[in-house]
Amino acid sequence: MGRKITNPVLRMYFVYNVSTNTSTCTILDCPHPVRSGCHAGNLENHVKAFHQNEYKELLKEKSKVSSSCHNEYEPSSSIVKKQKYGPLDKMICVTKTTLTNVKLNKKNIIEACVQLVTTNGRPFTLLNDTGFRMIMDPIMNSIGGGFRINSQNIKQYVDTQAENIVKNIKYDVIGKLISLKVDCVTRLNRSILGVNVQYIKDGKLHIKTLGMPELLSRHSSDYLKEILLNILKKYDINKRQVYSITCDNGANIVKMVKIFNENTEDQEFDDESEDESEEEVTNILNDDSDLSENAINEIVSETDITFNVDVLQDEVATALNNNIEVNCITQCIRCSVHTFQLCVESGLKEPSIQKLLTKTRKVVKVLRTQSYAALLKKENMNLCILDIVTRWNSTYLMLLRLIELKPFCTDHQLINTDLFLNTRDWDRIDNLVKSLQPAFLCTKLLQKKDLTLGDFYGIWIQTQNKLNLINTSISKSVLHFMKIRQDKLLENDVFIATIYLDPRYLCLLNAATKKKAVSHLLTTWSLKESLSLTAIAIENSNKELVEPAALDDDSNSLEKETSVITDDFEEFIRTTSQPISTANSINLNNSINDIKKKIEDFANTDRVHYKENVVQYWLAKKNEMPQLFELAEIVMAVPATQVSVERSFSGLKFILSDLRSSLSSQMLENILIIRGNSL
C-alpha cells in the first residue's frame, strides 16, 4: 500500500492518463498543459510558476486538508515533527500548561546568569526585568533556601568565576616560559590594556586572557610596564618567565618591552606587615648571642610559625638563582600583520598611485549617491565600496568592486562625466588590483589563530615570490619594503631561533644566523632549567615541611619542639641548598654541552614540506628528541600577531556600551577576563 496522497493539486487542476503516464492541466490558457507523471510536488510547482491565482487557492485547500488529517489521524508528537515549514502558529504545539521534571539546579542557574552578563554582554539590569523575573522566580522558588539572583548579587558570582579562571591559568604556567601579547584600546573615553598569554600544553596551543585593566594615567612606557607587572604578579608569574612580548609598532609599547628587562625594585607578594615580621624573626635567629629559655619562649609565642615555609621557599629560590643565574631574556616581537601592512602602505605612497586613487574615489562617491545606488540595485548589481584611507585592504576591495562596475560606468559616463575614466586609468586600476591580490591574501592568512613565527615566515616568502612574478611597479615597490623589513626580522633572536627549529624553513638560514640561533636556544634552555629547578625545589619544600605541633606549657617540651624546628631548618639547608650549589652546577654544565650538540645536529635534519604542521611534527618527535621538543614548545608558542587581543577588543562594544559605561574598573576587567577565556 502506497503513501496516502494529501496534496489536492492533482484533483483540483489536473487529469492523469495512466497509459501515457502524463498529467494534463485543466486551467484555461495554460502555456504548458502536459506534464510527465503525477508527482504532486512537480504539479504544484507548475501551478506556482504559471497560475498565481490558482496557486493561492491551492494553498488554502492544502491548509484545510492538512488540518483535518492531523486532527483525525495524527498524534501531537507527529504534528510537531512534520510541521517544519509554514506559518509560526501552525508549527507551535502546546502539550502542557505547566512544566515539570525540568532539570535545573542552583549551579546551572548561576552559570547561565553569569554567562548572560559576561559572554553574552547583557546588562546587569536584565536580571531585574519583569519578563526575566516571570521566568526565573518560579524556578528559584522551587529551589528554595531563599535563593535569589538579581543585578546586585550576580556581581559576586562574576568575581568568583574570574578568580577561578585566574587560579586555573596560574596552575598552567607554573615554572614555564610563556609569551605575551599586548595592545591598547580606547572606548567611551576609557582606555584598556589587553594582555594575552600563549603557551603550548600537551601538544595544543592555548591562548588565555590574563587581564584587561583600565588605564588611569598617561600611556607612558613606564606606566604600562607597571600595569603589566601587576598583572603578572596576580598570576605569580616571575618576570624571568616572560620569553617574548608581541605588540604592534606603537612607540610606547615597544619601549615598554625594551625596559621590561631592566632591573626594578623587587615586588613582594606578601603584605608589608608579614615582611616586617619575617625580617624581625630572621634578625633574631641570626643573632650570635645565646638565648635563654624565656627568650626562646617569647620568640615562639610571638611569632607566627607559618613563616618558615615562605622563608625556606625564598632561600631555595635565592640559592638557585645565585648558582644558575640566567637573566630575563624577554624580547619584543613586532606584530607580523602590522609589519606587513606598513610594507604595503609604503609601497602605495607613490604620487602616481595616490593620484589614481583620488580619481577613483571621486567616481565611487558618485556611484554611492542615492540615484545611482537605486539604479545599481534595480539592475541587480553590487553597490560601490568607499575605502578607508588608512586601510589599504579597503582600498583593494574598492578597486575590485569598481572593476565589476566598469560596464555600468562606461554606459553612463556620457550622461555624467564624473563617472569618466579613460582606458589608461582602467588598465592601471586593473594592474593595481592584480598587484595587491597576493598582499590581500597574505593578510587573510596572517589572521590565523594558531599562527607560529615559522608559519608567518613561510607566508612572507610566498608573498614575495608572487609579487616578484607579477613584476609591476607597485609589486616591486612593496617587495622592496618587504626585504628591508625582513632584514630587521632576522636580527631578532627569538625569530631566528623559531625558524631554526622549524624544519620547513631551516634551510633558508645562513651559517652565521644558525650560529646565533643556537646561542639563543642555549640561553633559553638554561633559563628553562633554572625556572624548573626553582619550581621543583619549592614544591618539594612544601611537601617536606610539617607544621609543628601545638606548644606545650612544659619547658622541656618547648625545648624539644624548638630543637625539632632548628633541626628541620638545618636539615633543609644541608640537603637542599648545598647540593644545588655543587651537583646541580656540574649537571647543568653537562646538560648544556649535551643540549648544544643536539641543537647543532638538528641543523642537518631533513627538510619537511612547507604544508606540514610544525607543532604536530614536534609532537611526533617528543620521545625521539625530548630536549629539543621542550625548546620547540617554547619557541613555537611565540605569537606572530596580537590578533587575539584585537578580537577581544572587538567584543568591548557589547560590554562597555552606552548603557554600561558606569561599570567599575575591577568589574569591567572581570567581565572581560571571563568573556576572553570563554569564547
C-alpha positions as CSV (number, residue, x, y, z in Angstrom):
1,M,0.0,0.0,0.0
2,G,1.5,3.3,-1.0
3,R,1.6,6.6,0.9
4,K,-1.7,8.4,1.2
5,I,-1.9,11.4,-1.2
6,T,-2.9,14.5,0.8
7,N,-1.9,17.2,-1.8
8,P,-5.1,18.2,-3.6
9,V,-3.3,19.6,-6.7
10,L,-4.0,16.6,-8.9
11,R,-7.6,16.5,-8.0
12,M,-8.1,20.3,-8.5
13,Y,-6.2,21.1,-11.6
14,F,-5.0,18.0,-13.5
15,V,-6.3,14.9,-15.3
16,Y,-4.0,11.9,-15.1
17,N,-3.6,9.4,-18.0
18,V,-2.4,6.1,-16.8
19,S,-1.5,4.7,-20.2
20,T,0.7,7.6,-21.2
21,N,1.8,8.5,-17.6
22,T,1.0,12.2,-18.2
23,S,-1.0,14.8,-16.3
24,T,-2.9,17.4,-18.3
25,C,-3.5,20.9,-16.7
26,T,-7.2,21.8,-16.9
27,I,-6.6,25.5,-16.3
28,L,-7.6,27.6,-19.3
29,D,-4.8,29.2,-21.5
30,C,-2.1,27.1,-19.8
31,P,1.1,27.5,-21.9
32,H,2.5,24.0,-21.0
33,P,-0.6,21.9,-20.1
34,V,1.0,18.4,-20.4
35,R,3.3,17.3,-17.5
36,S,5.1,13.9,-17.2
37,G,4.0,11.7,-14.3
38,C,1.7,12.6,-11.4
39,H,4.1,13.7,-8.7
40,A,2.3,16.2,-6.5
41,G,5.4,18.3,-6.0
42,N,6.1,18.7,-9.7
43,L,2.4,19.5,-10.4
44,E,2.3,22.1,-7.6
45,N,5.5,23.8,-9.0
46,H,3.8,24.0,-12.4
47,V,0.7,25.8,-10.8
48,K,3.0,28.1,-8.8
49,A,5.0,29.1,-11.9
50,F,2.2,29.6,-14.4
51,H,-1.0,30.2,-12.5
52,Q,-0.6,32.5,-9.5
53,N,-4.3,32.9,-8.6
54,E,-4.9,29.2,-8.7
55,Y,-1.8,28.6,-6.6
56,K,-3.3,30.8,-3.8
57,E,-6.5,28.7,-3.8
58,L,-4.3,25.5,-3.7
59,L,-2.5,26.7,-0.6
60,K,-5.8,27.4,1.2
61,E,-7.1,23.9,0.3
62,K,-3.8,22.3,1.4
63,S,-4.2,24.1,4.8
64,K,-7.7,22.7,5.3
65,V,-6.7,19.1,4.2
66,S,-3.6,19.2,6.5
67,S,-5.6,20.4,9.5
68,S,-8.3,17.8,9.1
69,C,-5.8,15.0,8.6
70,H,-3.9,15.9,11.7
71,N,-7.0,16.2,13.9
72,E,-8.3,12.8,12.8
73,Y,-5.2,10.6,12.4
74,E,-2.0,12.2,13.7
75,P,-0.8,12.3,17.3
76,S,0.5,15.6,18.6
77,S,4.2,14.5,18.6
78,S,3.9,13.6,14.9
79,I,2.4,17.0,14.1
80,V,5.5,18.8,15.6
81,K,7.8,16.6,13.5
82,K,6.0,17.2,10.2
83,Q,5.3,20.9,10.6
84,K,8.8,22.3,9.9
85,Y,7.7,24.9,7.4
86,G,4.7,27.3,7.3
87,P,3.2,29.9,9.5
88,L,4.6,30.1,13.0
89,D,1.2,29.5,14.7
90,K,0.9,26.2,12.7
91,M,4.3,25.0,14.0
92,I,3.6,25.5,17.7
93,C,2.0,22.6,19.5
94,V,1.1,23.2,23.2
95,T,1.3,19.9,25.1
96,K,1.4,21.1,28.7
97,T,0.3,24.2,30.6
98,T,2.9,23.7,33.4
99,L,6.5,22.5,33.4
100,T,7.6,19.5,35.5
101,N,10.8,17.5,35.6
102,V,12.8,20.4,34.4
103,K,16.5,19.5,35.0
104,L,17.8,22.8,36.5
105,N,19.7,23.3,39.7
106,K,21.3,26.2,41.5
107,K,24.7,25.8,39.9
108,N,23.2,25.8,36.4
109,I,21.2,28.9,37.0
110,I,24.2,30.8,38.4
111,E,26.4,29.8,35.5
112,A,23.7,30.8,33.0
113,C,23.2,34.2,34.6
114,V,26.9,34.8,34.7
115,Q,27.2,33.9,31.1
116,L,24.4,36.3,30.2
117,V,26.1,39.3,31.8
118,T,29.7,38.4,30.6
119,T,30.0,36.3,27.5
120,N,26.7,37.5,26.0
121,G,27.3,41.1,27.0
122,R,23.9,41.7,28.6
123,P,23.5,44.4,31.2
124,F,23.1,43.5,34.9
125,T,19.7,45.1,34.9
126,L,18.4,42.3,32.7
127,L,18.1,40.2,35.8
128,N,15.6,42.7,37.2
129,D,13.4,42.9,34.1
130,T,9.9,41.8,34.7
131,G,9.9,39.3,31.9
132,F,13.0,37.7,33.2
133,R,11.6,37.6,36.7
134,M,8.4,35.9,35.4
135,I,10.6,33.1,34.1
136,M,13.1,32.8,36.9
137,D,11.1,33.5,40.1
138,P,9.1,30.2,39.9
139,I,12.3,28.3,39.3
140,M,14.1,29.9,42.2
141,N,11.1,29.4,44.5
142,S,11.2,25.7,43.7
143,I,14.9,25.5,44.6
144,G,14.1,27.1,48.0
145,G,16.5,28.2,50.7
146,G,15.9,31.8,49.9
147,F,17.9,31.5,46.7
148,R,17.7,34.6,44.5
149,I,19.6,36.1,41.6
150,N,19.4,39.8,40.9
151,S,21.5,42.6,39.4
152,Q,23.4,43.1,42.7
153,N,24.3,39.6,43.9
154,I,25.2,38.4,40.4
155,K,28.4,40.5,40.7
156,Q,29.8,38.3,43.5
157,Y,29.4,35.3,41.2
158,V,31.2,37.1,38.4
159,D,34.1,37.9,40.8
160,T,34.2,34.2,41.9
161,Q,34.3,32.9,38.3
162,A,37.0,35.3,37.4
163,E,39.1,34.2,40.4
164,N,38.7,30.6,39.4
165,I,39.9,31.4,35.9
166,V,42.9,33.1,37.4
167,K,43.7,30.1,39.5
168,N,43.5,27.7,36.5
169,I,45.8,29.8,34.4
170,K,48.2,30.3,37.4
171,Y,48.4,26.5,37.7
172,D,49.1,26.1,34.0
173,V,52.1,28.5,33.8
174,I,54.0,27.4,37.0
175,G,57.7,27.4,36.1
176,K,57.1,27.8,32.4
177,L,58.4,30.2,29.8
178,I,55.5,32.0,28.3
179,S,54.8,34.5,25.6
180,L,52.6,37.6,25.9
181,K,50.5,39.7,23.6
182,V,49.8,43.3,24.5
183,D,47.7,46.0,22.9
184,C,45.7,49.1,24.0
185,V,42.2,50.3,23.0
186,T,40.0,53.3,24.0
187,R,36.3,53.2,24.1
188,L,33.9,55.8,25.6
189,N,36.9,57.7,26.9
190,R,38.1,54.7,28.8
191,S,41.4,53.1,27.9
192,I,42.0,49.4,28.3
193,L,45.3,47.4,28.2
194,G,44.7,43.9,26.8
195,V,47.2,41.2,27.8
196,N,47.0,37.6,26.5
197,V,49.3,34.7,27.3
198,Q,50.1,32.0,24.8
199,Y,51.7,28.6,25.5
200,I,51.7,25.0,24.3
201,K,50.4,22.3,26.6
202,D,50.0,18.6,25.7
203,G,50.7,19.5,22.0
204,K,47.9,22.1,21.9
205,L,48.2,25.8,21.7
206,H,46.5,27.7,24.5
207,I,45.6,31.4,24.3
208,K,44.3,32.9,27.5
209,T,43.3,36.4,28.6
210,L,45.4,37.5,31.6
211,G,43.9,40.8,32.2
212,M,42.3,43.9,30.7
213,P,42.8,46.6,33.3
214,E,41.7,50.2,32.8
215,L,44.5,52.7,32.3
216,L,44.0,55.7,34.5
217,S,47.2,57.7,33.6
218,R,49.1,58.8,30.6
219,H,50.2,55.8,28.5
220,S,53.9,56.1,29.1
221,S,56.2,53.1,28.8
222,D,57.0,53.2,32.5
223,Y,53.3,53.2,33.4
224,L,52.4,50.4,31.0
225,K,55.3,48.4,32.5
226,E,54.0,48.9,36.0
227,I,50.5,47.8,35.0
228,L,51.9,44.7,33.2
229,L,54.0,43.7,36.2
230,N,50.9,44.0,38.4
231,I,49.1,41.6,36.1
232,L,51.9,39.1,36.2
233,K,52.0,39.4,40.0
234,K,48.4,38.4,40.2
235,Y,49.3,35.1,38.4
236,D,52.5,34.6,40.3
237,I,54.5,34.9,37.1
238,N,58.1,35.9,37.6
239,K,59.4,38.4,35.1
240,R,62.0,35.9,34.0
241,Q,59.2,33.6,32.8
242,V,58.2,36.1,30.0
243,Y,60.0,34.8,26.9
244,S,58.6,37.3,24.4
245,I,56.0,40.1,24.2
246,T,54.2,40.6,20.8
247,C,52.9,44.1,20.1
248,D,52.2,46.4,17.3
249,N,54.6,49.2,16.3
250,G,53.3,51.7,18.9
251,A,56.3,53.6,20.3
252,N,55.2,53.4,23.9
253,I,54.5,49.7,23.9
254,V,57.8,48.9,22.1
255,K,59.7,51.0,24.6
256,M,57.8,49.3,27.4
257,V,59.1,45.9,26.2
258,K,62.6,47.2,25.9
259,I,62.7,48.5,29.5
260,F,60.9,45.3,30.7
261,N,64.3,43.6,31.2
262,E,65.7,46.4,33.3
263,N,66.1,45.7,37.0
264,T,63.3,47.0,39.1
265,E,62.7,47.0,42.8
266,D,61.6,43.6,43.9
267,Q,57.9,43.3,44.4
268,E,57.0,41.0,47.3
269,F,53.8,39.0,47.2
270,D,53.3,39.3,51.0
271,D,51.8,42.1,52.9
272,E,54.1,44.7,54.5
273,S,53.3,43.5,57.9
274,E,54.3,40.0,57.1
275,D,57.5,41.2,55.6
276,E,58.4,43.2,58.7
277,S,57.5,40.2,60.9
278,E,59.7,37.8,58.8
279,E,62.6,40.3,58.8
280,E,62.4,40.7,62.6
281,V,62.4,37.0,63.3
282,T,65.3,36.4,60.8
283,N,67.3,39.1,62.6
284,I,66.7,37.4,66.0
285,L,67.6,34.0,64.7
286,N,70.8,35.3,63.1
287,D,71.9,36.9,66.4
288,D,75.1,35.3,67.8
289,S,74.1,35.9,71.4
290,D,72.8,33.0,73.5
291,L,69.1,32.8,74.0
292,S,67.6,32.0,77.3
293,E,64.5,29.8,77.8
294,N,62.4,32.9,78.3
295,A,63.8,34.4,75.1
296,I,63.0,31.2,73.2
297,N,59.5,31.1,74.7
298,E,58.9,34.7,73.7
299,I,60.1,34.1,70.1
300,V,58.0,31.1,69.7
301,S,54.9,32.6,71.2
302,E,55.0,35.9,69.5
303,T,56.0,34.7,66.0
304,D,53.6,33.2,63.5
305,I,55.1,29.8,63.0
306,T,53.9,29.6,59.4
307,F,56.6,32.0,58.3
308,N,59.0,29.0,57.9
309,V,57.5,27.8,54.6
310,D,57.8,31.2,53.0
311,V,61.3,31.8,54.3
312,L,62.5,28.4,53.1
313,Q,61.0,29.0,49.7
314,D,62.8,32.3,49.4
315,E,66.0,30.5,50.4
316,V,65.6,27.9,47.8
317,A,64.8,30.5,45.1
318,T,67.8,32.6,46.1
319,A,70.2,29.6,46.1
320,L,69.0,28.5,42.7
321,N,69.3,32.0,41.2
322,N,72.7,32.5,42.6
323,N,74.1,29.2,41.3
324,I,72.2,29.1,37.9
325,E,72.0,32.7,37.0
326,V,70.1,33.5,33.8
327,N,68.8,37.0,33.4
328,C,65.5,37.9,31.9
329,I,65.7,37.4,28.1
330,T,62.3,38.9,27.1
331,Q,62.3,40.2,23.5
332,C,59.9,42.3,21.5
333,I,58.1,40.7,18.6
334,R,56.5,43.1,16.2
335,C,53.1,42.0,15.0
336,S,53.5,40.3,11.6
337,V,50.2,41.7,10.3
338,H,51.1,45.2,11.3
339,T,54.6,44.8,9.8
340,F,53.2,43.7,6.5
341,Q,50.6,46.5,6.5
342,L,53.5,49.0,6.8
343,C,55.2,47.5,3.8
344,V,52.1,47.7,1.6
345,E,51.3,51.2,2.8
346,S,54.8,52.4,2.0
347,G,54.5,50.9,-1.5
348,L,51.2,52.7,-2.1
349,K,52.7,56.1,-1.3
350,E,53.9,56.8,-4.8
351,P,52.4,60.1,-6.1
352,S,51.1,58.5,-9.3
353,I,49.2,55.8,-7.3
354,Q,47.8,58.4,-4.9
355,K,46.6,60.5,-7.8
356,L,44.9,57.5,-9.4
357,L,43.2,56.6,-6.0
358,T,42.0,60.1,-5.6
359,K,40.4,59.9,-9.1
360,T,38.7,56.6,-8.4
361,R,37.3,57.8,-5.0
362,K,35.5,60.6,-6.8
363,V,33.9,58.1,-9.2
364,V,32.9,55.8,-6.3
365,K,31.3,58.7,-4.3
366,V,29.2,59.5,-7.4
367,L,28.1,55.8,-7.7
368,R,27.2,55.8,-4.0
369,T,24.7,58.6,-4.4
370,Q,21.0,57.8,-3.9
371,S,20.1,57.9,-7.6
372,Y,22.9,55.7,-8.8
373,A,22.6,53.3,-5.9
374,A,19.0,52.8,-6.9
375,L,20.0,52.1,-10.5
376,L,22.6,49.6,-9.4
377,K,20.1,47.8,-7.2
378,K,17.5,47.8,-10.0
379,E,20.0,46.1,-12.3
380,N,20.9,43.6,-9.6
381,M,24.5,44.9,-9.3
382,N,26.5,45.3,-6.2
383,L,26.9,48.7,-4.6
384,C,30.2,50.5,-4.6
385,I,32.6,50.3,-1.6
386,L,34.3,53.5,-0.4
387,D,37.6,52.8,1.2
388,I,39.1,54.0,4.5
389,V,42.2,55.9,3.5
390,T,44.3,54.5,6.3
391,R,43.4,50.8,5.5
392,W,44.7,49.6,2.2
393,N,42.6,46.4,2.4
394,S,39.5,48.5,1.9
395,T,41.2,50.3,-1.0
396,Y,41.8,46.9,-2.6
397,L,38.1,46.0,-2.2
398,M,37.0,49.4,-3.5
399,L,39.0,48.9,-6.7
400,L,37.9,45.3,-7.1
401,R,34.3,46.4,-6.9
402,L,34.8,49.3,-9.3
403,I,36.2,46.9,-11.9
404,E,33.0,44.8,-11.6
405,L,31.0,48.0,-12.3
406,K,33.1,49.1,-15.3
407,P,30.4,48.3,-17.8
408,F,27.9,50.4,-15.8
409,C,30.4,53.3,-15.7
410,T,31.1,53.2,-19.4
411,D,27.4,53.1,-20.2
412,H,26.6,56.2,-18.0
413,Q,29.8,58.3,-18.4
414,L,28.3,60.2,-21.4
415,I,25.4,61.2,-19.2
416,N,27.5,62.1,-16.2
417,T,31.2,63.0,-16.9
418,D,32.0,62.4,-13.2
419,L,32.0,58.7,-14.0
420,F,34.5,59.0,-16.8
421,L,37.8,57.1,-16.5
422,N,39.9,56.7,-19.6
423,T,41.3,53.4,-20.9
424,R,44.7,54.0,-19.3
425,D,43.1,54.6,-15.9
426,W,41.2,51.4,-16.1
427,D,44.3,49.5,-17.1
428,R,46.2,51.0,-14.1
429,I,43.4,50.1,-11.8
430,D,43.4,46.5,-13.1
431,N,47.2,46.3,-12.6
432,L,46.9,47.7,-9.1
433,V,44.3,45.1,-8.1
434,K,46.5,42.3,-9.5
435,S,49.5,43.6,-7.6
436,L,47.6,43.9,-4.3
437,Q,45.9,40.5,-4.6
438,P,48.8,38.5,-3.1
439,A,49.1,41.1,-0.3
440,F,45.4,40.8,0.4
441,L,45.6,37.0,0.6
442,C,48.7,37.3,2.8
443,T,46.7,39.5,5.3
444,K,43.9,36.9,5.4
445,L,46.4,34.1,6.1
446,L,48.2,36.0,8.8
447,Q,44.9,36.3,10.8
448,K,45.1,32.6,11.6
449,K,44.6,32.0,15.3
450,D,47.4,29.5,15.9
451,L,50.0,31.2,13.6
452,T,53.6,30.5,14.5
453,L,56.6,32.6,13.5
454,G,57.5,29.8,11.1
455,D,54.1,30.0,9.5
456,F,54.4,33.7,9.2
457,Y,57.9,33.4,7.6
458,G,56.6,30.9,5.1
459,I,53.6,33.1,4.1
460,W,56.0,36.1,3.9
461,I,58.4,34.3,1.5
462,Q,55.4,33.0,-0.6
463,T,54.1,36.5,-0.9
464,Q,57.5,37.8,-2.0
465,N,57.6,35.2,-4.8
466,K,54.1,36.1,-6.0
467,L,54.9,39.8,-6.1
468,N,58.1,39.1,-8.0
469,L,56.2,37.1,-10.6
470,I,53.7,39.9,-11.1
471,N,56.5,42.3,-11.9
472,T,54.6,45.6,-11.8
473,S,55.8,48.9,-10.4
474,I,53.6,48.6,-7.3
475,S,54.6,45.0,-6.7
476,K,58.2,45.9,-7.0
477,S,57.7,48.7,-4.6
478,V,56.0,46.5,-2.0
479,L,58.7,43.8,-2.5
480,H,61.4,46.4,-1.8
481,F,60.0,47.4,1.5
482,M,59.4,43.8,2.5
483,K,63.1,43.0,2.0
484,I,64.0,45.9,4.2
485,R,61.7,44.7,7.0
486,Q,62.9,41.1,6.5
487,D,66.5,42.1,7.4
488,K,65.2,43.5,10.7
489,L,63.2,40.4,11.4
490,L,66.3,38.2,11.0
491,E,68.0,40.3,13.7
492,N,65.6,39.1,16.3
493,D,67.0,36.2,18.3
494,V,63.5,34.7,19.1
495,F,62.5,34.9,15.4
496,I,65.6,33.1,14.1
497,A,65.5,30.5,17.0
498,T,62.0,29.7,15.9
499,I,62.9,29.3,12.3
500,Y,65.9,27.2,13.3
501,L,63.6,24.7,15.0
502,D,61.2,24.7,12.1
503,P,62.4,22.0,9.6
504,R,60.3,23.6,6.9
505,Y,62.4,26.8,6.7
506,L,65.6,26.0,8.5
507,C,67.3,25.7,5.1
508,L,66.7,29.4,4.5
509,L,69.1,30.5,7.3
510,N,72.8,31.1,6.6
511,A,75.6,29.8,8.8
512,A,76.0,33.0,10.8
513,T,72.3,33.2,11.6
514,K,72.2,29.5,12.6
515,K,75.1,30.0,15.0
516,K,73.2,33.0,16.5
517,A,70.1,30.8,16.8
518,V,72.0,28.0,18.6
519,S,73.4,30.5,21.1
520,H,70.0,31.9,21.9
521,L,68.4,28.4,22.2
522,L,71.2,27.5,24.8
523,T,70.4,30.6,26.8
524,T,66.7,29.7,26.6
525,W,67.4,26.2,27.8
526,S,69.4,27.5,30.8
527,L,66.6,29.8,31.8
528,K,64.1,27.0,31.4
529,E,66.1,24.6,33.6
530,S,66.6,27.4,36.2
531,L,62.9,28.0,36.4
532,S,62.1,24.3,36.5
533,L,64.5,23.7,39.4
534,T,63.1,26.6,41.3
535,A,59.6,25.3,40.9
536,I,60.6,21.8,41.9
537,A,62.5,22.8,44.9
538,I,59.7,25.0,46.2
539,E,57.2,22.2,45.6
540,N,59.4,19.7,47.5
541,S,59.9,22.1,50.4
542,N,56.1,22.4,50.7
543,K,55.8,18.6,50.8
544,E,58.6,18.0,53.3
545,L,57.9,20.7,55.8
546,V,55.4,19.6,58.5
547,E,53.6,22.1,60.7
548,P,54.9,21.9,64.3
549,A,52.6,20.5,67.0
550,A,50.8,22.7,69.4
551,L,53.0,24.4,72.0
552,D,53.1,22.8,75.5
553,D,53.5,24.7,78.7
554,D,56.2,22.4,79.9
555,S,59.6,23.9,79.3
556,N,61.2,20.5,78.3
557,S,58.5,20.0,75.7
558,L,59.2,23.6,74.5
559,E,62.9,22.9,74.2
560,K,62.3,19.7,72.3
561,E,59.9,21.3,69.8
562,T,62.3,24.2,69.3
563,S,65.1,21.8,68.7
564,V,63.0,20.0,66.1
565,I,62.3,23.2,64.3
566,T,66.0,24.0,64.3
567,D,66.9,20.5,63.1
568,D,64.4,20.8,60.3
569,F,65.9,24.0,59.2
570,E,69.5,22.7,59.3
571,E,68.4,19.6,57.5
572,F,66.8,21.6,54.8
573,I,69.9,23.8,54.3
574,R,72.1,20.7,54.2
575,T,70.1,18.6,51.8
576,T,68.7,21.3,49.6
577,S,70.9,24.4,49.3
578,Q,74.4,22.8,49.3
579,P,73.8,20.1,46.7
580,I,72.3,22.7,44.4
581,S,75.4,24.8,44.5
582,T,77.7,21.8,43.6
583,A,76.0,18.8,42.0
584,N,73.4,20.8,40.0
585,S,76.1,23.1,38.7
586,I,78.0,20.1,37.3
587,N,74.8,18.5,36.0
588,L,73.9,21.8,34.4
589,N,77.3,22.1,32.6
590,N,76.9,18.5,31.3
591,S,73.3,19.3,30.2
592,I,74.4,22.4,28.4
593,N,77.1,20.6,26.5
594,D,74.7,17.8,25.6
595,I,71.9,20.1,24.5
596,K,74.3,22.2,22.5
597,K,75.4,19.2,20.5
598,K,71.8,18.2,19.9
599,I,70.8,21.7,18.8
600,E,73.7,21.8,16.4
601,D,73.0,18.4,15.0
602,F,69.4,19.4,14.2
603,A,70.8,21.7,11.5
604,N,71.4,18.6,9.5
605,T,67.8,17.3,9.7
606,D,65.8,16.6,6.6
607,R,63.6,19.4,5.3
608,V,59.8,18.7,5.5
609,H,57.1,20.1,3.2
610,Y,56.0,23.6,3.9
611,K,52.4,22.5,4.3
612,E,53.3,20.3,7.2
613,N,52.1,21.3,10.7
614,V,55.2,22.1,12.7
615,V,53.5,21.7,16.1
616,Q,52.4,18.2,15.1
617,Y,55.9,17.5,13.8
618,W,57.4,18.2,17.2
619,L,54.7,16.3,19.0
620,A,55.7,13.2,17.0
621,K,59.4,13.8,17.9
622,K,58.6,14.1,21.6
623,N,60.2,10.8,22.6
624,E,62.9,10.9,20.0
625,M,64.2,14.4,20.9
626,P,62.8,15.3,24.3
627,Q,65.1,18.3,25.0
628,L,64.5,19.8,21.6
629,F,60.8,19.2,22.0
630,E,60.8,21.2,25.2
631,L,62.6,24.1,23.4
632,A,60.2,23.8,20.5
633,E,57.2,24.1,22.8
634,I,58.6,27.4,24.0
635,V,59.5,29.0,20.6
636,M,56.5,27.6,18.7
637,A,54.2,29.2,21.2
638,V,55.6,32.7,20.4
639,P,52.7,34.6,18.8
640,A,53.4,36.1,15.4
641,T,50.4,38.5,15.8
642,Q,48.3,40.1,18.6
643,V,45.1,39.4,16.6
644,S,43.6,37.6,19.6
645,V,43.8,40.8,21.7
646,E,42.2,42.8,19.0
647,R,39.4,40.2,18.7
648,S,38.8,40.6,22.5
649,F,38.6,44.3,21.9
650,S,36.0,43.8,19.2
651,G,33.6,42.5,21.9
652,L,34.2,45.5,24.1
653,K,31.4,47.3,22.3
654,F,28.9,44.8,23.8
655,I,30.4,45.0,27.3
656,L,31.3,48.7,27.6
657,S,28.2,50.1,25.8
658,D,26.4,53.5,26.3
659,L,24.1,51.8,28.8
660,R,27.0,50.2,30.7
661,S,29.6,53.0,30.7
662,S,29.5,53.3,34.5
663,L,31.0,49.8,35.2
664,S,33.8,49.9,37.8
665,S,37.3,49.2,36.6
666,Q,37.5,45.9,38.5
667,M,34.1,44.6,37.4
668,L,34.9,45.6,33.8
669,E,38.1,43.6,33.9
670,N,36.5,40.6,35.5
671,I,33.8,40.5,32.8
672,L,36.4,40.8,30.1
673,I,38.5,38.0,31.6
674,I,35.5,35.7,31.7
675,R,34.5,36.6,28.2
676,G,38.0,36.4,26.8
677,N,38.6,32.9,28.3
678,S,35.1,31.6,27.3
679,L,34.9,32.3,23.5
